[in-house]
């Protein structure tokens, strides 16, 4: 068996361990790696059930090793982390099942990627693991799926183009989900449900989750840019003169915006000290768009309230997708998303960026983004942004290496002056 050392110098049996490989998204990731990982990439499948992992391996027609590890078994999780150069995990909610694994990876100097969209989990991971991972050289990279790669990498590409044109710094920047077909996974809903349970009786955690800089490395050093409302209804022309109609709140804005702001801070506020970032969703340009935007806002609020109250949660739990469930292959393939970003620079120039991909955002496209993030950590070390390790973001840990990989995988990622 070929053995390779990681950044800490210890020898590792596997390049990538897919943890949760028998789950719905885990299977999609394993399938993608089986078809697209460069020859010689040593992948292992991991999870709680040896028999289910064996079924996945047989279905894929691969001879990858199987590792059995329950998230609550500290010794097994430590062994898993120590065996890999990169651990890729789809097992959420991460606040319930992911804390031990990410800490084990940070301690072992093992790179790590996941799909979390949980503010409080990410904050706790930063507090517990950032300095440790910086010491061991581990790149801990949360949110490597639809949350939050289009947001974080989209702003990264936008900033790179502005810098290349010597057009100043980013100021008011808005991401607009221009079109999207596909649903949110049962895992995303379960993560939302879990976080609501955690903050329900804890005012401090509610304030932390609501803070626009909840993931900042130094909240006191962040600029005071006034109120930043994730649930605002926007007028399209205020974002860009070419946009028409009203823009509704985007359901994941409260997480994605904090990831992007963390990237700016980790980079020494390279995007700009006056960088203001928000996200919204197009509901069309018809005269009814203000009504549709308000209906969307009310609906999102109702979902949060509904999941917070036992009687309505009982009903919603029977309607909403459950963890481990997902759409058919035909539905996944029919999905797509187009995300446009608009900014005005400190010199007054207007720039736009686009991130577009085929495939259901929460499943097919996410499997590609997560897999390519892991592959970048293995195969593109020389092209990664300089870092000594830590709890990073997709932009600060993977940068242009991931951009190039996603473009090669068929995703459109562009930026230009308007």
C-alpha positions in Angstrom: 0.0 0.0 0.0 1.3 3.4 -1.0 1.7 5.7 2.0 2.1 9.5 1.9 2.9 12.1 4.5 0.6 15.1 5.3 1.8 18.6 6.2 2.7 17.5 9.7 5.0 14.9 8.4 3.1 11.8 9.5 2.4 9.0 7.1 -1.2 8.6 5.9 -2.9 5.6 4.3 -5.6 7.5 2.5 -5.7 10.7 0.5 -9.5 11.3 1.0 -11.8 9.7 3.5 -15.5 10.3 2.7 -17.3 10.2 6.0 -21.0 9.6 5.7 -20.4 7.8 2.4 -23.6 5.7 2.7 -25.9 8.8 3.1 -27.7 10.5 0.3 -25.1 13.2 -0.5 -22.3 11.0 0.6 -23.1 8.5 -2.2 -23.2 11.3 -4.7 -19.8 12.5 -3.6 -18.4 9.0 -3.7 -19.8 8.5 -7.2 -18.3 11.7 -8.4 -14.9 10.8 -7.0 -15.0 7.4 -8.6 -15.5 9.0 -12.0 -13.4 12.2 -11.7 -10.6 11.8 -9.1 -7.2 11.6 -10.8 -5.7 8.2 -11.2 -3.9 7.1 -8.1 -6.1 9.1 -5.6 -6.5 6.9 -2.6 -10.1 7.2 -1.4 -11.7 5.4 1.5 -15.4 5.2 2.5 -16.3 5.7 6.1 -19.4 5.7 8.3 -21.3 3.8 11.0 -22.4 0.8 9.0 -19.9 -1.6 7.4 -22.7 -3.3 5.5 -24.1 -0.1 4.0 -20.6 1.1 3.0 -20.0 -2.2 1.4 -23.2 -1.8 -0.7 -22.0 1.6 -1.8 -18.6 0.2 -2.8 -20.2 -2.6 -4.7 -22.6 -0.3 -6.5 -19.8 2.0 -7.6 -17.6 -0.9 -8.7 -14.5 0.3 -6.7 -12.2 -1.5 -4.3 -11.8 1.4 -1.8 -11.1 0.6 1.8 -14.0 0.8 4.4 -13.5 2.5 7.7 -16.2 2.1 10.4 -16.5 5.0 12.9 -19.4 6.3 14.9 -19.4 10.0 15.4 -19.7 9.5 19.2 -16.7 7.1 19.3 -13.8 9.4 20.0 -11.1 6.8 19.5 -12.5 5.7 16.2 -12.8 9.3 15.0 -9.2 10.0 16.0 -8.1 6.9 14.0 -10.1 8.0 11.0 -8.6 11.5 11.1 -5.0 10.2 11.5 -5.4 7.9 8.5 -6.2 10.6 6.0 -4.7 13.6 4.3 -8.2 15.0 3.8 -11.4 14.1 5.6 -14.6 15.0 3.6 -17.7 14.8 5.7 -21.4 15.0 4.9 -22.6 14.0 8.3 -24.8 16.7 9.8 -26.2 18.5 11.6 -22.6 19.2 12.4 -23.3 20.7 15.8 -24.6 17.3 16.8 -22.3 15.0 14.9 -19.3 16.9 13.7 -17.5 18.5 16.6 -15.3 15.6 17.5 -14.3 14.9 13.9 -13.3 18.5 13.1 -11.3 18.7 16.3 -9.5 15.4 15.6 -8.6 16.6 12.1 -7.2 19.9 13.6 -5.2 18.0 16.1 -3.8 15.5 13.6 -2.9 18.0 11.0 -5.5 16.6 8.6 -7.2 18.9 6.1 -11.0 18.9 6.4 -14.0 19.9 4.2 -17.7 19.8 5.0 -21.1 21.2 4.0 -22.2 23.0 7.2 -24.5 26.0 7.0 -24.6 26.3 10.8 -23.4 29.6 12.2 -23.0 28.4 15.8 -21.2 25.3 14.8 -18.8 27.2 12.7 -18.2 29.8 15.5 -17.5 27.0 18.0 -15.1 25.3 15.5 -13.2 28.6 15.0 -12.9 29.1 18.8 -11.8 25.5 19.5 -9.7 24.7 16.5 -8.3 27.7 14.7 -5.1 28.1 16.7 -4.6 24.3 16.9 -5.0 23.8 13.2 -2.6 26.7 12.5 -0.1 24.9 14.7 -0.5 21.5 12.9 -1.0 23.0 9.4 -4.5 21.6 8.9 -6.8 23.5 6.6 -10.2 23.3 8.2 -12.6 24.4 5.4 -16.3 24.6 6.3 -19.1 25.2 3.9 -17.9 23.7 0.7 -21.2 23.1 -1.1 -23.9 25.4 -2.4 -23.5 27.0 1.1 -21.2 28.8 0.7 -18.9 28.3 -2.4 -20.9 30.4 -4.9 -21.0 33.3 -2.4 -17.4 33.1 -1.2 -15.7 32.1 -4.4 -18.0 34.5 -6.4 -16.7 37.5 -4.3 -13.2 36.2 -4.5 -13.3 36.2 -8.3 -15.0 39.6 -8.4 -12.2 41.0 -6.2 -9.5 39.4 -8.3 -10.8 41.1 -11.4 -11.2 44.5 -9.7 -7.6 44.2 -8.4 -6.3 43.1 -11.8 -7.9 46.3 -13.3 -6.5 48.5 -10.5 -10.1 49.7 -10.0 -9.9 50.1 -6.2 -11.7 48.1 -3.5 -15.1 46.6 -3.2 -17.8 48.6 -1.5 -21.5 47.8 -1.8 -21.7 44.2 -3.1 -24.9 42.2 -3.6 -25.3 38.6 -4.6 -28.6 37.9 -6.5 -29.9 34.4 -7.0 -31.1 35.1 -10.6 -32.5 31.7 -11.2 -32.6 28.4 -9.4 -34.3 25.0 -9.8 -33.9 22.5 -7.0 -34.7 22.1 -3.4 -32.9 22.3 -0.1 -31.8 19.0 1.3 -33.2 17.3 4.4 -29.8 17.9 6.0 -30.1 21.6 5.6 -33.6 21.6 7.1 -32.3 19.5 10.0 -29.4 21.8 10.6 -31.9 24.8 10.8 -34.1 22.8 13.2 -31.1 22.0 15.4 -29.8 25.6 15.6 -33.3 26.9 16.5 -33.4 24.4 19.3 -30.0 25.6 20.6 -30.7 29.3 20.6 -34.3 29.1 21.8 -33.5 29.6 25.5 -30.1 31.3 25.2 -30.1 35.0 24.5 -26.4 35.2 24.1 -26.4 32.6 21.3 -29.3 34.3 19.6 -27.3 37.6 19.6 -24.3 35.8 18.3 -26.2 34.0 15.5 -27.7 37.4 14.5 -24.5 39.3 14.4 -23.3 40.1 10.9 -19.7 39.4 12.1 -20.5 36.2 14.0 -17.7 34.4 12.2 -15.1 37.2 12.2 -11.6 36.4 13.6 -11.8 39.7 15.5 -15.3 41.2 15.8 -14.0 44.3 17.6 -11.8 45.1 14.6 -14.6 45.0 12.1 -15.7 48.4 10.6 -18.9 49.9 11.7 -21.0 49.9 8.5 -24.4 50.2 10.1 -27.3 47.8 10.1 -26.9 44.9 7.7 -30.3 43.2 7.3 -30.4 39.7 5.8 -34.2 39.8 5.4 -34.6 43.1 3.6 -36.6 43.4 0.4 -34.5 45.3 -2.2 -35.3 47.4 -5.2 -33.4 45.9 -8.1 -32.3 49.3 -9.6 -30.7 50.1 -6.2 -28.4 47.1 -6.7 -27.7 47.7 -10.4 -29.4 50.0 -12.9 -30.2 47.0 -15.2 -32.1 45.1 -12.6 -35.9 45.4 -12.5 -38.5 44.5 -9.9 -38.1 43.7 -6.3 -35.6 41.3 -4.8 -36.6 38.9 -2.0 -34.5 37.7 0.9 -32.4 34.6 0.2 -32.9 31.8 2.7 -29.2 31.2 3.2 -28.1 34.8 3.3 -27.8 34.8 7.1 -25.0 32.2 6.8 -23.3 32.9 3.5 -22.8 36.6 4.3 -20.9 35.8 7.5 -18.6 33.4 5.6 -17.8 36.1 3.0 -17.1 38.6 5.8 -14.8 36.2 7.5 -12.9 35.8 4.3 -12.4 39.6 4.1 -11.2 39.7 7.7 -8.8 36.7 7.3 -7.3 38.5 4.3 -6.7 41.6 6.3 -9.8 43.3 4.8 -8.4 43.0 1.3 -11.8 43.4 -0.2 -12.0 46.7 1.5 -12.8 48.3 4.9 -16.0 49.7 3.4 -17.0 46.3 1.9 -20.7 45.8 2.6 -22.2 42.5 1.5 -25.7 41.2 1.2 -27.6 38.5 -0.7 -31.1 38.4 -2.3 -33.2 36.4 -4.7 -34.9 37.5 -7.9 -38.7 37.0 -8.0 -39.0 38.4 -11.6 -39.5 41.8 -13.0 -43.3 41.8 -13.3 -45.5 44.4 -11.5 -46.2 41.6 -9.0 -42.6 41.3 -7.9 -43.1 43.5 -4.7 -45.9 41.2 -3.6 -43.9 38.0 -4.4 -40.9 39.4 -2.5 -43.1 40.1 0.5 -44.7 36.6 0.3 -41.2 35.1 0.2 -40.1 37.1 3.3 -43.2 36.2 5.2 -42.8 32.5 4.2 -39.3 32.4 5.4 -40.3 34.0 8.7 -43.2 31.6 9.0 -40.8 28.6 8.4 -38.6 29.7 11.3 -41.5 30.3 13.6 -43.1 27.0 12.6 -39.9 25.0 13.3 -39.6 26.8 16.7 -43.1 25.9 18.0 -43.9 22.2 18.9 -47.4 22.1 17.3 -46.4 23.5 13.9 -43.0 21.6 13.9 -45.0 18.4 14.3 -46.8 19.2 11.0 -43.7 20.5 9.2 -41.6 17.5 10.1 -44.0 15.4 8.1 -43.9 17.7 5.1 -40.3 18.8 4.8 -37.6 16.6 3.4 -35.8 14.4 6.0 -32.1 13.8 6.4 -30.9 11.1 4.0 -33.7 11.8 1.5 -33.3 13.5 -1.8 -34.8 13.9 -5.3 -34.5 11.4 -8.1 -31.5 11.4 -10.5 -33.7 12.8 -13.2 -34.8 15.7 -10.9 -31.2 16.3 -9.8 -30.0 16.5 -13.3 -32.8 18.9 -14.3 -31.7 21.4 -11.6 -29.6 24.4 -12.1 -28.6 27.8 -10.6 -27.4 31.1 -11.8 -26.0 33.6 -9.3 -24.9 37.1 -10.2 -22.9 39.5 -8.1 -22.9 43.2 -8.4 -20.4 45.7 -6.9 -19.4 49.3 -7.0 -15.7 49.9 -6.3 -14.1 52.7 -4.3 -13.2 54.3 -7.7 -16.9 54.3 -8.7 -16.5 51.5 -11.3 -19.2 48.8 -11.6 -18.3 45.2 -11.8 -20.3 42.0 -12.1 -19.5 38.3 -11.6 -21.5 35.2 -12.4 -21.5 31.7 -10.9 -23.6 29.3 -12.9 -23.9 25.5 -12.8 -26.1 22.6 -13.9 -27.5 20.2 -11.4 -29.7 20.5 -8.3 -27.9 23.1 -6.1 -28.2 21.2 -2.9 -27.3 17.8 -4.3 -25.7 17.4 -7.7 -23.9 20.7 -7.8 -23.0 20.5 -4.1 -21.4 17.0 -4.6 -19.2 18.5 -7.3 -18.1 21.5 -5.3 -17.4 19.4 -2.1 -15.4 16.8 -4.1 -13.4 19.3 -6.0 -12.6 21.1 -2.8 -11.1 17.9 -1.4 -9.2 17.2 -4.6 -7.7 20.7 -4.7 -6.3 20.1 -1.2 -4.7 16.8 -2.4 -3.5 17.6 -5.9 -3.1 21.4 -6.1 -1.0 22.2 -3.0 1.3 24.6 -4.9 -1.6 26.6 -6.2 -3.4 27.0 -2.9 -3.4 30.4 -1.2 -0.6 30.8 1.3 -1.6 29.7 4.7 -0.2 28.1 7.8 -3.5 26.4 8.4 -6.5 27.2 10.6 -10.3 27.3 10.3 -10.5 28.9 6.9 -13.1 29.6 4.2 -13.3 28.3 0.6 -11.8 31.6 -0.7 -8.9 31.7 1.8 -8.1 28.0 1.8 -8.7 27.1 -1.8 -8.9 30.3 -3.9 -8.0 30.1 -7.6 -7.2 26.4 -7.3 -10.8 25.7 -6.7 -12.0 28.2 -9.3 -10.0 26.4 -11.9 -11.2 23.0 -10.9 -14.9 24.1 -10.9 -14.5 25.6 -14.3 -12.9 22.4 -15.6 -15.9 20.5 -14.1 -18.3 22.6 -16.3 -19.3 25.5 -14.0 -19.3 29.0 -15.3 -17.4 31.5 -13.1 -16.7 34.9 -14.6 -16.1 38.5 -13.6 -15.9 41.7 -15.7 -16.4 45.4 -15.6 -20.0 46.3 -16.3 
